[in-house]
Amino acid sequence: ALYSIRDREIEDYVNSLVTSWKTFTPVWTQGLAQITNTVNYAKYQRVGKTIIGACTMTATGVGSAGTNIGITTPIYPDVDLPALHVVGNWYYLDLLAATPNYAGTVILASGGGAPGCYLVATGSTDTFGVNPAVTVAVGDVLAVSFCYLGK
């Protein structure tokens, strides 16, 4: 098959929409407290307006008991996305808890607002940290993956 000039133009256009994987520094919070942590992995890629990424962090500090646990994302969400929009999943290893493993969905903290997300545990109707009540402690691990429409 012949590779036409038009095929090359289409390929160049598609390639211009896809960025290479980039690192970012997520901010892990609980309530108003920023959790000091080691970022084990944090990368994202932009495909057009779609932002795809993942991060894994290990806490080196502590959180604020009974409050929302959240993270920042690398790119602001599109202004048309509503708050509480589901954008991914997460896994949490709580080294001090009797039930040390949690998982659930990632939701936007505010539509088109700050680039942040809250976590909701499977089976809960409230944000993780509030229900179930969890306090981030040194050594806890949070892994998050996300995919959303960015600005």
Salt bridges, closest charged atoms under 4 A:
GLU9 OE1 - ARG6 NH1 3.24
GLU11 OE2 - ARG8 NH1 3.66
ASP12 OD1 - ARG8 NE 3.42
ASP78 OD2 - LYS49 NZ 2.78
